[in-house]
Amino acid sequence: MTINIALLGTGRIAEIGYVPAIQQISDTNIISVLSRDKAKGEAFAKKHQIKNSYVDLDELLRDKSLDAVIICTPDAMHEEQVIKSCRANKHVLCEKPMSTDYQSCLRMIEEIKKSKIIFGMAYNNRFNAGLRYIKEQIEKDQIGNIYYARAMLSTQQNDPEGWRALGGQSKFWAMSATGTHMIDIFRWYFGEPVDSKIISLSPKYSSPNDEISTLTMNFNNKILCDVTASAILPRVNRIEVYSDTDVIIGENVFGIKTDEKVYHNNKKILIEPISSFFGEVLDFTNAIIKNRSPRSTFEDGIKNLIIMQS
């Protein structure tokens, strides 16, 4: 079975994340790309040898040979693109966050359920080897009684004119860009928090959206987790998990293709990093072939948003 995919969006994630990942997967092709900028879309298609370039989503979705779309556009565009793709009976892999508006998520979920398409949320870090190692240690009960964990991801974007910062296309900056990934990982590890609280500041540019945020989550009154997301601090990429017997520290474990280092009680763990986007797209295409749910679904999308808005 060959799966034909369209990329909605031609930004950084599409170019360095999805294009190389899809090219590594047999019987999976990018046949179309959508861009609001006609010249940019055509240039992207030519560079990556993609047959079709569109500026009109409806026209793209009329292609009967198209099986699925990958949505990598600004947050506020997701609802229209998801709903139209569902109605066109195209499978969807949607970049995070699903939306930064709760009602928008509900409208998308209603269409997803009616259409019966395969819908995946693009939480690619679940496929990074270092984060999977920690998950495996938890599942195998190899790490003692965990009481505390924290993660910090700062991308130092320093772009107060970017779409995440300005507030028109998203209600968050730091939490939308990176915080949602860390929330998702801790939910993947520990289940659903019983309580959460976020504090956000915009101290550098006075942006309408958060420049730095810290979120604390309480899992069953047994585990506290802190998440710090920043768009202005120097680059940090780290997770720490503490139990009554063990400490696991991961460096460079979040991202597209990482130079991951994991230390378990100060012992360096040998892991084999892979492109998290390769793992994510392979999981999505296998879900289509086998008619099953992908690793991350719309339920993860809306649950992560609820925590972001706490």
N, C-alpha and C positions, 0 to 999 in steps of 0.2 A: 504494500500500500504506500503510495506516494502522497505526502502532505504538502500542499501548496499554501504558503503563508504570505500575508501582506504586513508590512511594517507601517504603522500609523505614527509618523514622526521621523525626523531625520537628525535628531540631536545626538549628543555625546553617547547616551545609553544605547541608542540604536546602532551607532557606528562601531563603538569599541566593545559593546556587550553582545548584542544580538546577532549582528552580521557574522562575526567569526564563529560564534556558537553554532548557528544554524548550518554554516558551511561544513562543520565537522560531523554533522549527523546525516547518515545515509537516508535516501528516499525522502528528504525534506528540502524544499526549495523556497527561496524568496522570489515571488513572481511579480510583486507590486510594492510600491511605496507611495505614501500620501504625505504631501507637504503643502502648507499654506502658501509657500513661495514656489512658484512654478519653476523658476530657474534653478533654485536650490534642489528641488526634488529631482529634476532631470539630471543635474550634476551628480547627485548621490546615486541615482540609478545607473548612470554611465560608469561611475567609479567602481561600483560593486557588481556590475553586469546583471542588473535587474531589468527585466523586460519592460515593465509598465511603470509609469509615473503619473500620479493623479493629484489634482487639487480638490476634487469633489468626491466626498466619501460615498455618496449614493452611487455614483458611477463605478467606483472601485468595487463596491459590494455587489453590483449586478453581474460580476464575472462568475459564471457557473463553475469554473475550474478552481476557484478559490475555496479553500477549506477553513482557514483560520486567520485571525488577525492578532498581532501583538501591538498593544497600545502603549506607546512611550511618548505621550504628549503631556502638557501641563495638566494639573489636577482638575481644573474647572472644565476641561474638554472631555473628561472621561465619560460622563453620564450620556451625552449625546452619542458618542462613539460606541459605547457598550450597548445601549438600547437599539441603535440601528443595526449593529452587528448581530444581536440576538434575533431581531425580526427578519434579518436576511439569512438566518440559520448558519451563521459562521461561528466557529469556536473562538474563544477569547482568552488571551493571556494579557492581563492588565497590570501596568506598572503601579507601584505603590505611591502614595496611599490611594485606595480605591476612590476616595473623595475626601475632602475636608469638610463636607457638609453631611450631616446624619440623614436628612430627608432624601438627599440625592442618592445615598447608598441604598436606602429602602426602595426607591424607584427602580434602581438598577437590579436589585435582587428580585423584585417582582417580575421583571422581564426575563431574567435568567431562569427562574423557576418555570415560567410559562413556556419558554423556548426549548428547554431540555438540552441545551448545548453544554459542552464542556467549558467550564469557566475556571481559570486559574489566576491567583494573585501572585504577583512577581516578587515574592520574598526570597530572593536568590541566595541569601546568606545561610539558609537552611542546608545548602549544598556545599558550603565551604568545609574543608576537611577538619580544621581545628575546632570549629563549633560542633561538628558532628562527633568528634572525639569526646567532648564534654557531655554531649547528649548520651552517648553510649555508656560512659562511666556512671551517669545518673541512672539509666535504665538497668544496668547490671548491678546497681547498689555497690559500686566500688569506690565511693567517695565519702562515706560516713553520713552523718546527719547535717545537711546543709542548712545554714542559718542566714547567710548573707551572700549577695553577689552584686557586682556593679559592672557597668560598661560605659565607656566614653568613646565618642566618635566625633572628631572635629575635622571638618574639611577645609576650613579657612578659605571660604569662597570670596569673602571681601568684595561682594558685588551688590551694592545697595540698589542698583538699577535692574537686577535680575528679576525674573517673573516670580520667584518664590518670595523675594524680599518685599516687593511692592504691594502685594496684597490683592491684586486683581484676579490672579489665576489660582491662588491658594490662600488659606487662612493661617498657614504656618510657613516658616522658613527653615530653621534648624530642625524642628521636629518632623517636618514633612520630608526633608532631604535625608536625614540620617536617624532621627530618634525612633521613627516607626519601625526600622529594622531591629533595633535593640529591644524594643517592646515585644516584637514578634518572637525573637529568640527566647526571651525569658518566659513568654507564654508557652512556647514549644517545650521548654524545659520543665516548667512547674505547673502548668494549667492556668486557670483563670484567677486573677487577683480578687481578693474580697474588698480591697480598698486601694485607692491611688490618689496622688496629689502632685500637681505640677506647679512649678514656679518658673516664669519666663521673664527675661529682660531684653531690652534693645539698647545697650549702653554706648555703642560705638557710633551708629548711624541714625539712631532714633527711628528705625524702620517701623512701619506699621505691623510687621510680623516679627516673630521672635528671632533674635540673633543668638541667644543662648538660653537653653532650658534645662532644668533638672526635674526629673520625675521619680517619685518613690512609689513602689508597689508593695503591697502586703499580700503574700500568698498564704492563705489559711492560718494566719496568725502564727506562722512558723518560720517563714523566710521573708526577709526584706531584700528588695532589689532596687538599686539606684541606676538611673539612666541619665547621662549628661550628653546633650547634643549641642553642637556649636557650629556656627558659620563664620566665626571671627577669631577663634583661638588658633594657635599653631596646631599642625596636624597631630592628632592622637587617634590611635586605633587599638583598643584594648578591652579585654574582658577579664574579670577576676571572680572566682567562685571559692567560697570559704565554708568548710564544714568543721565539725569538732575534731576531725583527724587529718584532713587534707586541705591543700591549697592548689588550685589550678589557675594558671595565668596564661592568657593567650594574647599574643602581639600580632598586629596586622591580620586579624582573622575576619574582618569585615571588608567587603569590596568585590570588585569584578574578578580580578586575578591577583591573588595576594601572595606575599612572601611570608607565609604563616610560620609562627614559632609558638609552640605550646610547651609549658613547663608544668609538670605534675610533681608537687613536693620537691621543687628545684631540679628535677630530672627532666632533661629535654626529651620530648616525645617525637619519635620519627613519624612524620605524616607525609602523605603524597598529595600536595595541593593540585586541584584542578580548577578550571574556570567554573565559577559558580553559575554563570549563565549557561554554560554547556549542560550542567546537571539539571538546571531549571527547565530549559527547553526540551531536553530529552524526556524528563518526567511529564511535561505537558503533552508532547507528541505521543508518548506511550499511553497516556490517559485517553487520548482521542482513539487510538487504535484498539485499546482494550475496554473502552467505554466505562472508565472508572474516574473517580475524583483525583485530581492532582494533589500534591503534597500540601499546597496552600490554596484555600478556596475563598469564596465571598464571605464566609463566616469569619475567617481571619481578618479580612479587610475591614468589616464593620466593628469587630471586637477591638482591633487595634486603634481604630478611630475613637471609639468611646473612651478608651484609656487616655489617648492624646488630649481629649477635651476635658479631662477630669480637673 
